[in-house]
């Protein structure tokens, strides 16, 4: 999760609430809380294969 994604979601929350003044921190925290479950630590982004599936590597057969 990055600040740009949080900023965008916080902006959407602000708009949905009628653009009130003085709630920037609340909107930022709400956006972060909403998005956090969709991300795991590391470089994988939400919705990517890496974020939800471990792809097994084929075993090497070095018997030649």
mmCIF file of the N, C-alpha and C atoms, coordinates in Angstrom:
data_MODEL
# 
_entry.id   MODEL 
# 
loop_
_atom_site.group_PDB 
_atom_site.id 
_atom_site.type_symbol 
_atom_site.label_atom_id 
_atom_site.label_alt_id 
_atom_site.label_comp_id 
_atom_site.label_asym_id 
_atom_site.label_entity_id 
_atom_site.label_seq_id 
_atom_site.pdbx_PDB_ins_code 
_atom_site.Cartn_x 
_atom_site.Cartn_y 
_atom_site.Cartn_z 
_atom_site.occupancy 
_atom_site.B_iso_or_equiv 
_atom_site.pdbx_formal_charge 
_atom_site.auth_seq_id 
_atom_site.auth_comp_id 
_atom_site.auth_asym_id 
_atom_site.auth_atom_id 
_atom_site.pdbx_PDB_model_num 
ATOM 1   N N  . UNK A 1 1  ? 0.868   -1.168  0.000   1.00 0.00 ? 1  UNK A N  1 
ATOM 2   C CA . UNK A 1 1  ? 0.000   0.000   0.000   1.00 0.00 ? 1  UNK A CA 1 
ATOM 3   C C  . UNK A 1 1  ? 0.910   1.224   0.000   1.00 0.00 ? 1  UNK A C  1 
ATOM 4   N N  . UNK A 1 2  ? 0.537   2.213   -0.795  1.00 0.00 ? 2  UNK A N  1 
ATOM 5   C CA . UNK A 1 2  ? 1.370   3.408   -0.803  1.00 0.00 ? 2  UNK A CA 1 
ATOM 6   C C  . UNK A 1 2  ? 0.528   4.651   -0.522  1.00 0.00 ? 2  UNK A C  1 
ATOM 7   N N  . UNK A 1 3  ? 1.206   5.742   -0.265  1.00 0.00 ? 3  UNK A N  1 
ATOM 8   C CA . UNK A 1 3  ? 0.524   6.978   0.115   1.00 0.00 ? 3  UNK A CA 1 
ATOM 9   C C  . UNK A 1 3  ? -0.411  7.490   -0.974  1.00 0.00 ? 3  UNK A C  1 
ATOM 10  N N  . UNK A 1 4  ? -0.050  7.288   -2.232  1.00 0.00 ? 4  UNK A N  1 
ATOM 11  C CA . UNK A 1 4  ? -0.910  7.759   -3.321  1.00 0.00 ? 4  UNK A CA 1 
ATOM 12  C C  . UNK A 1 4  ? -2.256  7.033   -3.311  1.00 0.00 ? 4  UNK A C  1 
ATOM 13  N N  . UNK A 1 5  ? -2.238  5.739   -3.072  1.00 0.00 ? 5  UNK A N  1 
ATOM 14  C CA . UNK A 1 5  ? -3.478  4.963   -3.015  1.00 0.00 ? 5  UNK A CA 1 
ATOM 15  C C  . UNK A 1 5  ? -4.328  5.381   -1.814  1.00 0.00 ? 5  UNK A C  1 
ATOM 16  N N  . UNK A 1 6  ? -3.682  5.606   -0.686  1.00 0.00 ? 6  UNK A N  1 
ATOM 17  C CA . UNK A 1 6  ? -4.395  6.054   0.511   1.00 0.00 ? 6  UNK A CA 1 
ATOM 18  C C  . UNK A 1 6  ? -4.980  7.440   0.269   1.00 0.00 ? 6  UNK A C  1 
ATOM 19  N N  . UNK A 1 7  ? -4.183  8.323   -0.328  1.00 0.00 ? 7  UNK A N  1 
ATOM 20  C CA . UNK A 1 7  ? -4.644  9.681   -0.618  1.00 0.00 ? 7  UNK A CA 1 
ATOM 21  C C  . UNK A 1 7  ? -5.881  9.659   -1.497  1.00 0.00 ? 7  UNK A C  1 
ATOM 22  N N  . UNK A 1 8  ? -5.865  8.822   -2.532  1.00 0.00 ? 8  UNK A N  1 
ATOM 23  C CA . UNK A 1 8  ? -7.003  8.742   -3.441  1.00 0.00 ? 8  UNK A CA 1 
ATOM 24  C C  . UNK A 1 8  ? -8.254  8.275   -2.708  1.00 0.00 ? 8  UNK A C  1 
ATOM 25  N N  . UNK A 1 9  ? -8.100  7.237   -1.865  1.00 0.00 ? 9  UNK A N  1 
ATOM 26  C CA . UNK A 1 9  ? -9.259  6.728   -1.132  1.00 0.00 ? 9  UNK A CA 1 
ATOM 27  C C  . UNK A 1 9  ? -9.758  7.754   -0.112  1.00 0.00 ? 9  UNK A C  1 
ATOM 28  N N  . UNK A 1 10 ? -8.834  8.452   0.568   1.00 0.00 ? 10 UNK A N  1 
ATOM 29  C CA . UNK A 1 10 ? -9.225  9.485   1.527   1.00 0.00 ? 10 UNK A CA 1 
ATOM 30  C C  . UNK A 1 10 ? -9.996  10.594  0.813   1.00 0.00 ? 10 UNK A C  1 
ATOM 31  N N  . UNK A 1 11 ? -9.574  10.947  -0.393  1.00 0.00 ? 11 UNK A N  1 
ATOM 32  C CA . UNK A 1 11 ? -10.265 11.960  -1.182  1.00 0.00 ? 11 UNK A CA 1 
ATOM 33  C C  . UNK A 1 11 ? -11.684 11.494  -1.521  1.00 0.00 ? 11 UNK A C  1 
ATOM 34  N N  . UNK A 1 12 ? -11.836 10.235  -1.885  1.00 0.00 ? 12 UNK A N  1 
ATOM 35  C CA . UNK A 1 12 ? -13.163 9.688   -2.188  1.00 0.00 ? 12 UNK A CA 1 
ATOM 36  C C  . UNK A 1 12 ? -14.076 9.741   -0.960  1.00 0.00 ? 12 UNK A C  1 
ATOM 37  N N  . UNK A 1 13 ? -13.519 9.418   0.198   1.00 0.00 ? 13 UNK A N  1 
ATOM 38  C CA . UNK A 1 13 ? -14.291 9.481   1.447   1.00 0.00 ? 13 UNK A CA 1 
ATOM 39  C C  . UNK A 1 13 ? -14.708 10.925  1.718   1.00 0.00 ? 13 UNK A C  1 
ATOM 40  N N  . UNK A 1 14 ? -13.771 11.852  1.552   1.00 0.00 ? 14 UNK A N  1 
ATOM 41  C CA . UNK A 1 14 ? -14.047 13.272  1.767   1.00 0.00 ? 14 UNK A CA 1 
ATOM 42  C C  . UNK A 1 14 ? -15.179 13.749  0.862   1.00 0.00 ? 14 UNK A C  1 
ATOM 43  N N  . UNK A 1 15 ? -15.122 13.368  -0.416  1.00 0.00 ? 15 UNK A N  1 
ATOM 44  C CA . UNK A 1 15 ? -16.171 13.757  -1.349  1.00 0.00 ? 15 UNK A CA 1 
ATOM 45  C C  . UNK A 1 15 ? -17.517 13.154  -0.950  1.00 0.00 ? 15 UNK A C  1 
ATOM 46  N N  . UNK A 1 16 ? -17.518 11.869  -0.574  1.00 0.00 ? 16 UNK A N  1 
ATOM 47  C CA . UNK A 1 16 ? -18.759 11.186  -0.208  1.00 0.00 ? 16 UNK A CA 1 
ATOM 48  C C  . UNK A 1 16 ? -19.412 11.812  1.016   1.00 0.00 ? 16 UNK A C  1 
ATOM 49  N N  . UNK A 1 17 ? -18.605 12.418  1.890   1.00 0.00 ? 17 UNK A N  1 
ATOM 50  C CA . UNK A 1 17 ? -19.135 13.054  3.096   1.00 0.00 ? 17 UNK A CA 1 
ATOM 51  C C  . UNK A 1 17 ? -19.492 14.519  2.887   1.00 0.00 ? 17 UNK A C  1 
ATOM 52  N N  . UNK A 1 18 ? -19.455 14.983  1.648   1.00 0.00 ? 18 UNK A N  1 
ATOM 53  C CA . UNK A 1 18 ? -19.838 16.364  1.377   1.00 0.00 ? 18 UNK A CA 1 
ATOM 54  C C  . UNK A 1 18 ? -18.707 17.361  1.513   1.00 0.00 ? 18 UNK A C  1 
ATOM 55  N N  . UNK A 1 19 ? -17.470 16.908  1.455   1.00 0.00 ? 19 UNK A N  1 
ATOM 56  C CA . UNK A 1 19 ? -16.274 17.745  1.499   1.00 0.00 ? 19 UNK A CA 1 
ATOM 57  C C  . UNK A 1 19 ? -16.156 18.591  2.765   1.00 0.00 ? 19 UNK A C  1 
ATOM 58  N N  . UNK A 1 20 ? -16.310 17.961  3.933   1.00 0.00 ? 20 UNK A N  1 
ATOM 59  C CA . UNK A 1 20 ? -16.199 18.728  5.183   1.00 0.00 ? 20 UNK A CA 1 
ATOM 60  C C  . UNK A 1 20 ? -14.754 19.153  5.450   1.00 0.00 ? 20 UNK A C  1 
ATOM 61  N N  . UNK A 1 21 ? -14.611 20.274  6.126   1.00 0.00 ? 21 UNK A N  1 
ATOM 62  C CA . UNK A 1 21 ? -13.275 20.759  6.489   1.00 0.00 ? 21 UNK A CA 1 
ATOM 63  C C  . UNK A 1 21 ? -12.857 20.177  7.829   1.00 0.00 ? 21 UNK A C  1 
ATOM 64  N N  . UNK A 1 22 ? -11.541 19.997  7.993   1.00 0.00 ? 22 UNK A N  1 
ATOM 65  C CA . UNK A 1 22 ? -10.999 19.592  9.280   1.00 0.00 ? 22 UNK A CA 1 
ATOM 66  C C  . UNK A 1 22 ? -11.052 18.104  9.592   1.00 0.00 ? 22 UNK A C  1 
ATOM 67  N N  . UNK A 1 23 ? -11.337 17.258  8.607   1.00 0.00 ? 23 UNK A N  1 
ATOM 68  C CA . UNK A 1 23 ? -11.407 15.822  8.865   1.00 0.00 ? 23 UNK A CA 1 
ATOM 69  C C  . UNK A 1 23 ? -10.359 15.053  8.065   1.00 0.00 ? 23 UNK A C  1 
ATOM 70  N N  . UNK A 1 24 ? -9.293  15.734  7.678   1.00 0.00 ? 24 UNK A N  1 
ATOM 71  C CA . UNK A 1 24 ? -8.274  15.116  6.849   1.00 0.00 ? 24 UNK A CA 1 
ATOM 72  C C  . UNK A 1 24 ? -7.662  13.885  7.518   1.00 0.00 ? 24 UNK A C  1 
ATOM 73  N N  . UNK A 1 25 ? -7.313  14.025  8.793   1.00 0.00 ? 25 UNK A N  1 
ATOM 74  C CA . UNK A 1 25 ? -6.675  12.912  9.505   1.00 0.00 ? 25 UNK A CA 1 
ATOM 75  C C  . UNK A 1 25 ? -7.636  11.727  9.645   1.00 0.00 ? 25 UNK A C  1 
ATOM 76  N N  . UNK A 1 26 ? -8.891  12.027  9.915   1.00 0.00 ? 26 UNK A N  1 
ATOM 77  C CA . UNK A 1 26 ? -9.894  10.965  10.043  1.00 0.00 ? 26 UNK A CA 1 
ATOM 78  C C  . UNK A 1 26 ? -10.086 10.230  8.717   1.00 0.00 ? 26 UNK A C  1 
ATOM 79  N N  . UNK A 1 27 ? -10.162 11.003  7.627   1.00 0.00 ? 27 UNK A N  1 
ATOM 80  C CA . UNK A 1 27 ? -10.347 10.391  6.317   1.00 0.00 ? 27 UNK A CA 1 
ATOM 81  C C  . UNK A 1 27 ? -9.125  9.552   5.929   1.00 0.00 ? 27 UNK A C  1 
ATOM 82  N N  . UNK A 1 28 ? -7.945  10.064  6.232   1.00 0.00 ? 28 UNK A N  1 
ATOM 83  C CA . UNK A 1 28 ? -6.707  9.344   5.922   1.00 0.00 ? 28 UNK A CA 1 
ATOM 84  C C  . UNK A 1 28 ? -6.690  8.006   6.679   1.00 0.00 ? 28 UNK A C  1 
ATOM 85  N N  . UNK A 1 29 ? -7.019  8.049   7.963   1.00 0.00 ? 29 UNK A N  1 
ATOM 86  C CA . UNK A 1 29 ? -6.995  6.829   8.772   1.00 0.00 ? 29 UNK A CA 1 
ATOM 87  C C  . UNK A 1 29 ? -8.047  5.832   8.292   1.00 0.00 ? 29 UNK A C  1 
ATOM 88  N N  . UNK A 1 30 ? -9.232  6.327   7.968   1.00 0.00 ? 30 UNK A N  1 
ATOM 89  C CA . UNK A 1 30 ? -10.282 5.438   7.444   1.00 0.00 ? 30 UNK A CA 1 
ATOM 90  C C  . UNK A 1 30 ? -9.834  4.780   6.152   1.00 0.00 ? 30 UNK A C  1 
ATOM 91  N N  . UNK A 1 31 ? -9.233  5.557   5.264   1.00 0.00 ? 31 UNK A N  1 
ATOM 92  C CA . UNK A 1 31 ? -8.756  5.019   3.988   1.00 0.00 ? 31 UNK A CA 1 
ATOM 93  C C  . UNK A 1 31 ? -7.696  3.948   4.237   1.00 0.00 ? 31 UNK A C  1 
ATOM 94  N N  . UNK A 1 32 ? -6.778  4.229   5.125   1.00 0.00 ? 32 UNK A N  1 
ATOM 95  C CA . UNK A 1 32 ? -5.717  3.274   5.447   1.00 0.00 ? 32 UNK A CA 1 
ATOM 96  C C  . UNK A 1 32 ? -6.307  2.003   6.052   1.00 0.00 ? 32 UNK A C  1 
ATOM 97  N N  . UNK A 1 33 ? -7.249  2.152   6.973   1.00 0.00 ? 33 UNK A N  1 
ATOM 98  C CA . UNK A 1 33 ? -7.876  0.998   7.612   1.00 0.00 ? 33 UNK A CA 1 
ATOM 99  C C  . UNK A 1 33 ? -8.644  0.147   6.601   1.00 0.00 ? 33 UNK A C  1 
ATOM 100 N N  . UNK A 1 34 ? -9.307  0.798   5.656   1.00 0.00 ? 34 UNK A N  1 
ATOM 101 C CA . UNK A 1 34 ? -10.056 0.074   4.632   1.00 0.00 ? 34 UNK A CA 1 
ATOM 102 C C  . UNK A 1 34 ? -9.136  -0.716  3.709   1.00 0.00 ? 34 UNK A C  1 
ATOM 103 N N  . UNK A 1 35 ? -8.010  -0.147  3.381   1.00 0.00 ? 35 UNK A N  1 
ATOM 104 C CA . UNK A 1 35 ? -7.126  -0.746  2.386   1.00 0.00 ? 35 UNK A CA 1 
ATOM 105 C C  . UNK A 1 35 ? -6.165  -1.768  2.969   1.00 0.00 ? 35 UNK A C  1 
ATOM 106 N N  . UNK A 1 36 ? -5.829  -1.640  4.221   1.00 0.00 ? 36 UNK A N  1 
ATOM 107 C CA . UNK A 1 36 ? -4.815  -2.495  4.832   1.00 0.00 ? 36 UNK A CA 1 
ATOM 108 C C  . UNK A 1 36 ? -5.095  -3.994  4.700   1.00 0.00 ? 36 UNK A C  1 
ATOM 109 N N  . UNK A 1 37 ? -6.333  -4.461  4.893   1.00 0.00 ? 37 UNK A N  1 
ATOM 110 C CA . UNK A 1 37 ? -6.565  -5.906  4.768   1.00 0.00 ? 37 UNK A CA 1 
ATOM 111 C C  . UNK A 1 37 ? -6.298  -6.462  3.368   1.00 0.00 ? 37 UNK A C  1 
ATOM 112 N N  . UNK A 1 38 ? -6.285  -5.601  2.366   1.00 0.00 ? 38 UNK A N  1 
ATOM 113 C CA . UNK A 1 38 ? -6.089  -6.059  0.996   1.00 0.00 ? 38 UNK A CA 1 
ATOM 114 C C  . UNK A 1 38 ? -4.624  -6.162  0.607   1.00 0.00 ? 38 UNK A C  1 
ATOM 115 N N  . UNK A 1 39 ? -3.759  -5.775  1.477   1.00 0.00 ? 39 UNK A N  1 
ATOM 116 C CA . UNK A 1 39 ? -2.335  -5.796  1.193   1.00 0.00 ? 39 UNK A CA 1 
ATOM 117 C C  . UNK A 1 39 ? -1.614  -6.635  2.226   1.00 0.00 ? 39 UNK A C  1 
ATOM 118 N N  . UNK A 1 40 ? -0.572  -7.286  1.800   1.00 0.00 ? 40 UNK A N  1 
ATOM 119 C CA . UNK A 1 40 ? 0.274   -7.985  2.756   1.00 0.00 ? 40 UNK A CA 1 
ATOM 120 C C  . UNK A 1 40 ? 1.647   -7.345  2.694   1.00 0.00 ? 40 UNK A C  1 
ATOM 121 N N  . UNK A 1 41 ? 2.461   -7.630  3.656   1.00 0.00 ? 41 UNK A N  1 
ATOM 122 C CA . UNK A 1 41 ? 3.807   -7.061  3.649   1.00 0.00 ? 41 UNK A CA 1 
ATOM 123 C C  . UNK A 1 41 ? 4.565   -7.584  2.450   1.00 0.00 ? 41 UNK A C  1 
ATOM 124 N N  . UNK A 1 42 ? 5.426   -6.764  1.905   1.00 0.00 ? 42 UNK A N  1 
ATOM 125 C CA . UNK A 1 42 ? 6.201   -7.162  0.741   1.00 0.00 ? 42 UNK A CA 1 
ATOM 126 C C  . UNK A 1 42 ? 5.800   -6.355  -0.469  1.00 0.00 ? 42 UNK A C  1 
ATOM 127 N N  . UNK A 1 43 ? 6.223   -6.820  -1.623  1.00 0.00 ? 43 UNK A N  1 
ATOM 128 C CA . UNK A 1 43 ? 6.009   -6.077  -2.847  1.00 0.00 ? 43 UNK A CA 1 
ATOM 129 C C  . UNK A 1 43 ? 4.722   -6.437  -3.577  1.00 0.00 ? 43 UNK A C  1 
ATOM 130 N N  . UNK A 1 44 ? 4.041   -7.485  -3.181  1.00 0.00 ? 44 UNK A N  1 
ATOM 131 C CA . UNK A 1 44 ? 2.837   -7.900  -3.894  1.00 0.00 ? 44 UNK A CA 1 
ATOM 132 C C  . UNK A 1 44 ? 1.717   -6.892  -3.690  1.00 0.00 ? 44 UNK A C  1 
ATOM 133 N N  . UNK A 1 45 ? 1.027   -6.577  -4.770  1.00 0.00 ? 45 UNK A N  1 
ATOM 134 C CA . UNK A 1 45 ? -0.102  -5.666  -4.690  1.00 0.00 ? 45 UNK A CA 1 
ATOM 135 C C  . UNK A 1 45 ? -1.393  -6.447  -4.584  1.00 0.00 ? 45 UNK A C  1 
ATOM 136 N N  . UNK A 1 46 ? -2.407  -5.822  -4.040  1.00 0.00 ? 46 UNK A N  1 
ATOM 137 C CA . UNK A 1 46 ? -3.710  -6.473  -3.913  1.00 0.00 ? 46 UNK A CA 1 
ATOM 138 C C  . UNK A 1 46 ? -4.178  -6.904  -5.283  1.00 0.00 ? 46 UNK A C  1 
ATOM 139 N N  . UNK A 1 47 ? -4.696  -8.107  -5.349  1.00 0.00 ? 47 UNK A N  1 
ATOM 140 C CA . UNK A 1 47 ? -5.207  -8.616  -6.599  1.00 0.00 ? 47 UNK A CA 1 
ATOM 141 C C  . UNK A 1 47 ? -4.172  -9.293  -7.468  1.00 0.00 ? 47 UNK A C  1 
ATOM 142 N N  . UNK A 1 48 ? -2.923  -9.173  -7.116  1.00 0.00 ? 48 UNK A N  1 
ATOM 143 C CA . UNK A 1 48 ? -1.898  -9.829  -7.914  1.00 0.00 ? 48 UNK A CA 1 
ATOM 144 C C  . UNK A 1 48 ? -1.787  -11.288 -7.517  1.00 0.00 ? 48 UNK A C  1 
ATOM 145 N N  . UNK A 1 49 ? -1.217  -12.063 -8.396  1.00 0.00 ? 49 UNK A N  1 
ATOM 146 C CA . UNK A 1 49 ? -1.045  -13.486 -8.112  1.00 0.00 ? 49 UNK A CA 1 
ATOM 147 C C  . UNK A 1 49 ? -0.199  -13.666 -6.864  1.00 0.00 ? 49 UNK A C  1 
ATOM 148 N N  . UNK A 1 50 ? 0.837   -12.867 -6.729  1.00 0.00 ? 50 UNK A N  1 
ATOM 149 C CA . UNK A 1 50 ? 1.732   -13.001 -5.583  1.00 0.00 ? 50 UNK A CA 1 
ATOM 150 C C  . UNK A 1 50 ? 1.026   -12.748 -4.264  1.00 0.00 ? 50 UNK A C  1 
ATOM 151 N N  . UNK A 1 51 ? -0.020  -11.943 -4.268  1.00 0.00 ? 51 UNK A N  1 
ATOM 152 C CA . UNK A 1 51 ? -0.685  -11.605 -3.022  1.00 0.00 ? 51 UNK A CA 1 
ATOM 153 C C  . UNK A 1 51 ? -1.603  -12.702 -2.525  1.00 0.00 ? 51 UNK A C  1 
ATOM 154 N N  . UNK A 1 52 ? -2.005  -13.623 -3.388  1.00 0.00 ? 52 UNK A N  1 
ATOM 155 C CA . UNK A 1 52 ? -3.000  -14.598 -2.968  1.00 0.00 ? 52 UNK A CA 1 
ATOM 156 C C  . UNK A 1 52 ? -2.614  -16.047 -3.212  1.00 0.00 ? 52 UNK A C  1 
ATOM 157 N N  . UNK A 1 53 ? -1.619  -16.295 -4.044  1.00 0.00 ? 53 UNK A N  1 
ATOM 158 C CA . UNK A 1 53 ? -1.300  -17.673 -4.411  1.00 0.00 ? 53 UNK A CA 1 
ATOM 159 C C  . UNK A 1 53 ? 0.205   -17.874 -4.365  1.00 0.00 ? 53 UNK A C  1 
ATOM 160 N N  . UNK A 1 54 ? 0.604   -18.941 -3.738  1.00 0.00 ? 54 UNK A N  1 
ATOM 161 C CA . UNK A 1 54 ? 2.013   -19.323 -3.780  1.00 0.00 ? 54 UNK A CA 1 
ATOM 162 C C  . UNK A 1 54 ? 2.181   -20.271 -4.961  1.00 0.00 ? 54 UNK A C  1 
ATOM 163 N N  . UNK A 1 55 ? 3.035   -19.901 -5.896  1.00 0.00 ? 55 UNK A N  1 
ATOM 164 C CA . UNK A 1 55 ? 3.250   -20.721 -7.080  1.00 0.00 ? 55 UNK A CA 1 
ATOM 165 C C  . UNK A 1 55 ? 4.423   -21.648 -6.816  1.00 0.00 ? 55 UNK A C  1 
ATOM 166 N N  . UNK A 1 56 ? 4.168   -22.962 -6.802  1.00 0.00 ? 56 UNK A N  1 
ATOM 167 C CA . UNK A 1 56 ? 5.278   -23.890 -6.523  1.00 0.00 ? 56 UNK A CA 1 
ATOM 168 C C  . UNK A 1 56 ? 6.263   -23.924 -7.682  1.00 0.00 ? 56 UNK A C  1 
ATOM 169 N N  . UNK A 1 57 ? 7.504   -24.020 -7.343  1.00 0.00 ? 57 UNK A N  1 
ATOM 170 C CA . UNK A 1 57 ? 8.545   -24.130 -8.359  1.00 0.00 ? 57 UNK A CA 1 
ATOM 171 C C  . UNK A 1 57 ? 8.716   -25.601 -8.705  1.00 0.00 ? 57 UNK A C  1 
ATOM 172 N N  . UNK A 1 58 ? 8.911   -25.922 -9.977  1.00 0.00 ? 58 UNK A N  1 
ATOM 173 C CA . UNK A 1 58 ? 9.112   -27.329 -10.343 1.00 0.00 ? 58 UNK A CA 1 
ATOM 174 C C  . UNK A 1 58 ? 10.404  -27.858 -9.748  1.00 0.00 ? 58 UNK A C  1 
ATOM 175 N N  . UNK A 1 59 ? 10.366  -29.123 -9.347  1.00 0.00 ? 59 UNK A N  1 
ATOM 176 C CA . UNK A 1 59 ? 11.569  -29.747 -8.818  1.00 0.00 ? 59 UNK A CA 1 
ATOM 177 C C  . UNK A 1 59 ? 12.507  -30.041 -9.965  1.00 0.00 ? 59 UNK A C  1 
ATOM 178 N N  . UNK A 1 60 ? 13.764  -29.757 -9.758  1.00 0.00 ? 60 UNK A N  1 
ATOM 179 C CA . UNK A 1 60 ? 14.722  -30.041 -10.824 1.00 0.00 ? 60 UNK A CA 1 
ATOM 180 C C  . UNK A 1 60 ? 15.100  -31.522 -10.732 1.00 0.00 ? 60 UNK A C  1 
ATOM 181 N N  . UNK A 1 61 ? 15.166  -32.128 -11.892 1.00 0.00 ? 61 UNK A N  1 
ATOM 182 C CA . UNK A 1 61 ? 15.508  -33.542 -11.973 1.00 0.00 ? 61 UNK A CA 1 
ATOM 183 C C  . UNK A 1 61 ? 16.908  -33.646 -12.548 1.00 0.00 ? 61 UNK A C  1 
ATOM 184 N N  . UNK A 1 62 ? 17.889  -33.643 -11.666 1.00 0.00 ? 62 UNK A N  1 
ATOM 185 C CA . UNK A 1 62 ? 19.280  -33.650 -12.092 1.00 0.00 ? 62 UNK A CA 1 
ATOM 186 C C  . UNK A 1 62 ? 19.862  -35.049 -12.031 1.00 0.00 ? 62 UNK A C  1 
ATOM 187 N N  . UNK A 1 63 ? 19.244  -35.966 -12.751 1.00 0.00 ? 63 UNK A N  1 
ATOM 188 C CA . UNK A 1 63 ? 19.717  -37.347 -12.732 1.00 0.00 ? 63 UNK A CA 1 
ATOM 189 C C  . UNK A 1 63 ? 20.412  -37.727 -14.039 1.00 0.00 ? 63 UNK A C  1 
ATOM 190 N N  . UNK A 1 64 ? 20.859  -36.778 -14.837 1.00 0.00 ? 64 UNK A N  1 
ATOM 191 C CA . UNK A 1 64 ? 21.511  -37.150 -16.083 1.00 0.00 ? 64 UNK A CA 1 
ATOM 192 C C  . UNK A 1 64 ? 22.981  -37.073 -15.987 1.00 0.00 ? 64 UNK A C  1 
# 
